[in-house]
Amino acid sequence: MSDDKDKKIPTPEEKAAQKITFYDRLKEELEKNTEWPTKYMYKFIMPNKDENLDKVKERFGNQAIDLKKNYSKTGKYVSVTVITEEKNPETVIQRYKSMEDIDGLVAL
């Protein structure tokens, strides 16, 4: 059985490299499997705080969105689904990057 102490914590440089790899792979998949422009579905899970939801909405600006919320049993977390028209893979990736500073947000 391994201890949590044995787990290596990635350095900031390693985290940055992992993000770059993730976004490169995502772009490749979106280019290969999607016709653009398209309706794109974003899914996020985050702590249920009004300011978090406000920040998500803010990141879409004036763009028309279909937003649905689903709360956890305890109400501590909220799952958010946003569907909107996107022009190309780059706009999707920029949108995900714009969400990175929202406290506790996990993009699915």
C-alpha atoms as an extended CHARMM CRD file, in Angstrom:
* protein
*
       108  EXT
         1         1  MET       CA              0.0000000000        0.0000000000        0.0000000000  PROA      1               0.0000000000
         2         2  SER       CA              1.4500000000        3.3790000000       -0.9410000000  PROA      2               0.0000000000
         3         3  ASP       CA              1.4140000000        6.4000000000        1.2700000000  PROA      3               0.0000000000
         4         4  ASP       CA              0.2190000000        9.8100000000        0.1380000000  PROA      4               0.0000000000
         5         5  LYS       CA              3.7170000000       10.9170000000        1.1330000000  PROA      5               0.0000000000
         6         6  ASP       CA              5.1090000000        8.7480000000       -1.6900000000  PROA      6               0.0000000000
         7         7  LYS       CA              3.1240000000       10.6000000000       -4.3660000000  PROA      7               0.0000000000
         8         8  LYS       CA              5.2240000000       13.0490000000       -6.3270000000  PROA      8               0.0000000000
         9         9  ILE       CA              3.7700000000       16.5520000000       -6.4570000000  PROA      9               0.0000000000
        10        10  PRO       CA              4.3100000000       18.0460000000       -9.9040000000  PROA      10              0.0000000000
        11        11  THR       CA              6.3550000000       21.2150000000      -10.1430000000  PROA      11              0.0000000000
        12        12  PRO       CA              4.7550000000       24.3190000000      -11.6770000000  PROA      12              0.0000000000
        13        13  GLU       CA              6.7610000000       23.6350000000      -14.8350000000  PROA      13              0.0000000000
        14        14  GLU       CA              5.4520000000       20.0560000000      -15.0080000000  PROA      14              0.0000000000
        15        15  LYS       CA              1.8720000000       21.2840000000      -14.5060000000  PROA      15              0.0000000000
        16        16  ALA       CA              2.3180000000       23.8050000000      -17.3210000000  PROA      16              0.0000000000
        17        17  ALA       CA              3.6890000000       21.1000000000      -19.6230000000  PROA      17              0.0000000000
        18        18  GLN       CA              0.7530000000       18.8190000000      -18.7720000000  PROA      18              0.0000000000
        19        19  LYS       CA             -1.7190000000       21.5860000000      -19.6610000000  PROA      19              0.0000000000
        20        20  ILE       CA              0.0050000000       22.2170000000      -22.9810000000  PROA      20              0.0000000000
        21        21  THR       CA             -0.1120000000       18.5060000000      -23.8010000000  PROA      21              0.0000000000
        22        22  PHE       CA             -3.7910000000       18.3250000000      -22.8010000000  PROA      22              0.0000000000
        23        23  TYR       CA             -4.7670000000       21.3020000000      -24.9630000000  PROA      23              0.0000000000
        24        24  ASP       CA             -2.7170000000       20.0590000000      -27.9260000000  PROA      24              0.0000000000
        25        25  ARG       CA             -4.4760000000       16.6890000000      -27.7350000000  PROA      25              0.0000000000
        26        26  LEU       CA             -7.8870000000       18.3440000000      -27.3600000000  PROA      26              0.0000000000
        27        27  LYS       CA             -7.2950000000       20.5620000000      -30.4020000000  PROA      27              0.0000000000
        28        28  GLU       CA             -6.2510000000       17.5620000000      -32.4710000000  PROA      28              0.0000000000
        29        29  GLU       CA             -9.3790000000       15.6150000000      -31.4720000000  PROA      29              0.0000000000
        30        30  LEU       CA            -11.6820000000       18.5670000000      -32.1140000000  PROA      30              0.0000000000
        31        31  GLU       CA            -10.1720000000       19.1710000000      -35.5580000000  PROA      31              0.0000000000
        32        32  LYS       CA            -10.4270000000       15.5060000000      -36.4780000000  PROA      32              0.0000000000
        33        33  ASN       CA            -13.9130000000       14.7400000000      -35.1570000000  PROA      33              0.0000000000
        34        34  THR       CA            -15.9590000000       17.9380000000      -35.4420000000  PROA      34              0.0000000000
        35        35  GLU       CA            -17.3260000000       20.0620000000      -38.2670000000  PROA      35              0.0000000000
        36        36  TRP       CA            -16.9900000000       23.7630000000      -37.4840000000  PROA      36              0.0000000000
        37        37  PRO       CA            -18.7840000000       25.9370000000      -36.5170000000  PROA      37              0.0000000000
        38        38  THR       CA            -20.7060000000       23.7040000000      -34.1230000000  PROA      38              0.0000000000
        39        39  LYS       CA            -22.7880000000       23.6400000000      -30.9710000000  PROA      39              0.0000000000
        40        40  TYR       CA            -20.2990000000       22.7330000000      -28.2450000000  PROA      40              0.0000000000
        41        41  MET       CA            -21.1440000000       21.4010000000      -24.7910000000  PROA      41              0.0000000000
        42        42  TYR       CA            -19.0030000000       22.4150000000      -21.8270000000  PROA      42              0.0000000000
        43        43  LYS       CA            -19.3830000000       20.5910000000      -18.5120000000  PROA      43              0.0000000000
        44        44  PHE       CA            -18.0080000000       21.8530000000      -15.2310000000  PROA      44              0.0000000000
        45        45  ILE       CA            -18.2290000000       20.8240000000      -11.5940000000  PROA      45              0.0000000000
        46        46  MET       CA            -17.4380000000       23.3980000000       -8.9330000000  PROA      46              0.0000000000
        47        47  PRO       CA            -18.2290000000       24.4600000000       -5.3870000000  PROA      47              0.0000000000
        48        48  ASN       CA            -21.7440000000       25.8920000000       -5.2120000000  PROA      48              0.0000000000
        49        49  LYS       CA            -20.9160000000       29.5670000000       -4.7890000000  PROA      49              0.0000000000
        50        50  ASP       CA            -22.7820000000       32.3380000000       -6.5880000000  PROA      50              0.0000000000
        51        51  GLU       CA            -19.5250000000       34.0400000000       -7.5450000000  PROA      51              0.0000000000
        52        52  ASN       CA            -18.3130000000       30.8610000000       -9.2960000000  PROA      52              0.0000000000
        53        53  LEU       CA            -21.4400000000       30.6400000000      -11.4350000000  PROA      53              0.0000000000
        54        54  ASP       CA            -21.2320000000       34.3770000000      -12.1580000000  PROA      54              0.0000000000
        55        55  LYS       CA            -17.6340000000       33.9460000000      -13.3590000000  PROA      55              0.0000000000
        56        56  VAL       CA            -18.6120000000       31.0860000000      -15.6830000000  PROA      56              0.0000000000
        57        57  LYS       CA            -21.4090000000       33.1860000000      -17.2100000000  PROA      57              0.0000000000
        58        58  GLU       CA            -19.0530000000       36.1650000000      -17.4860000000  PROA      58              0.0000000000
        59        59  ARG       CA            -16.5500000000       34.1180000000      -19.5240000000  PROA      59              0.0000000000
        60        60  PHE       CA            -19.1860000000       33.6730000000      -22.2380000000  PROA      60              0.0000000000
        61        61  GLY       CA            -19.7960000000       37.4310000000      -22.4620000000  PROA      61              0.0000000000
        62        62  ASN       CA            -22.6970000000       38.3940000000      -24.7070000000  PROA      62              0.0000000000
        63        63  GLN       CA            -22.6580000000       35.0440000000      -26.4850000000  PROA      63              0.0000000000
        64        64  ALA       CA            -25.9730000000       33.1650000000      -26.4360000000  PROA      64              0.0000000000
        65        65  ILE       CA            -25.7330000000       30.1490000000      -24.1300000000  PROA      65              0.0000000000
        66        66  ASP       CA            -27.9880000000       27.3900000000      -22.8840000000  PROA      66              0.0000000000
        67        67  LEU       CA            -26.9900000000       26.8810000000      -19.2290000000  PROA      67              0.0000000000
        68        68  LYS       CA            -28.2230000000       24.0680000000      -17.0000000000  PROA      68              0.0000000000
        69        69  LYS       CA            -27.3460000000       23.4730000000      -13.3400000000  PROA      69              0.0000000000
        70        70  ASN       CA            -27.5620000000       20.3020000000      -11.2880000000  PROA      70              0.0000000000
        71        71  TYR       CA            -26.8100000000       20.4440000000       -7.5780000000  PROA      71              0.0000000000
        72        72  SER       CA            -25.1790000000       17.7030000000       -5.5340000000  PROA      72              0.0000000000
        73        73  LYS       CA            -27.2840000000       15.9450000000       -2.9200000000  PROA      73              0.0000000000
        74        74  THR       CA            -25.7810000000       18.0840000000       -0.1540000000  PROA      74              0.0000000000
        75        75  GLY       CA            -25.8190000000       21.2730000000       -2.2530000000  PROA      75              0.0000000000
        76        76  LYS       CA            -22.1040000000       21.7520000000       -1.7340000000  PROA      76              0.0000000000
        77        77  TYR       CA            -21.3020000000       21.3640000000       -5.4580000000  PROA      77              0.0000000000
        78        78  VAL       CA            -22.9870000000       22.2710000000       -8.7050000000  PROA      78              0.0000000000
        79        79  SER       CA            -22.6050000000       20.6710000000      -12.1110000000  PROA      79              0.0000000000
        80        80  VAL       CA            -22.9480000000       23.2050000000      -14.9150000000  PROA      80              0.0000000000
        81        81  THR       CA            -23.5890000000       22.3910000000      -18.5570000000  PROA      81              0.0000000000
        82        82  VAL       CA            -23.2420000000       25.1780000000      -21.1060000000  PROA      82              0.0000000000
        83        83  ILE       CA            -24.1000000000       24.7180000000      -24.7640000000  PROA      83              0.0000000000
        84        84  THR       CA            -23.1160000000       27.4040000000      -27.2210000000  PROA      84              0.0000000000
        85        85  GLU       CA            -22.0530000000       27.8980000000      -30.8230000000  PROA      85              0.0000000000
        86        86  GLU       CA            -18.2820000000       27.8330000000      -31.2640000000  PROA      86              0.0000000000
        87        87  LYS       CA            -16.3310000000       28.8010000000      -34.3970000000  PROA      87              0.0000000000
        88        88  ASN       CA            -13.3320000000       26.4940000000      -34.1590000000  PROA      88              0.0000000000
        89        89  PRO       CA            -11.1790000000       24.4090000000      -31.7920000000  PROA      89              0.0000000000
        90        90  GLU       CA             -9.1240000000       27.4570000000      -30.7940000000  PROA      90              0.0000000000
        91        91  THR       CA            -12.1980000000       29.2240000000      -29.3720000000  PROA      91              0.0000000000
        92        92  VAL       CA            -13.0510000000       26.1310000000      -27.3280000000  PROA      92              0.0000000000
        93        93  ILE       CA             -9.5290000000       25.9330000000      -25.9220000000  PROA      93              0.0000000000
        94        94  GLN       CA             -9.4570000000       29.6700000000      -25.1330000000  PROA      94              0.0000000000
        95        95  ARG       CA            -12.7610000000       29.2840000000      -23.2910000000  PROA      95              0.0000000000
        96        96  TYR       CA            -11.4030000000       26.4090000000      -21.1830000000  PROA      96              0.0000000000
        97        97  LYS       CA             -8.2730000000       28.4200000000      -20.4170000000  PROA      97              0.0000000000
        98        98  SER       CA            -10.4010000000       31.3780000000      -19.3330000000  PROA      98              0.0000000000
        99        99  MET       CA            -12.0350000000       29.1530000000      -16.6940000000  PROA      99              0.0000000000
       100       100  GLU       CA             -8.7780000000       28.0320000000      -15.0520000000  PROA      100             0.0000000000
       101       101  ASP       CA             -8.8480000000       30.7160000000      -12.3550000000  PROA      101             0.0000000000
       102       102  ILE       CA            -12.3040000000       29.8080000000      -11.0190000000  PROA      102             0.0000000000
       103       103  ASP       CA            -11.8390000000       28.3680000000       -7.5430000000  PROA      103             0.0000000000
       104       104  GLY       CA            -12.4310000000       24.6140000000       -7.4180000000  PROA      104             0.0000000000
       105       105  LEU       CA            -13.7350000000       24.3320000000      -10.9930000000  PROA      105             0.0000000000
       106       106  VAL       CA            -13.1400000000       21.0140000000      -12.7280000000  PROA      106             0.0000000000
       107       107  ALA       CA            -13.7600000000       20.8560000000      -16.4750000000  PROA      107             0.0000000000
       108       108  LEU       CA            -15.0760000000       17.5320000000      -17.7420000000  PROA      108             0.0000000000
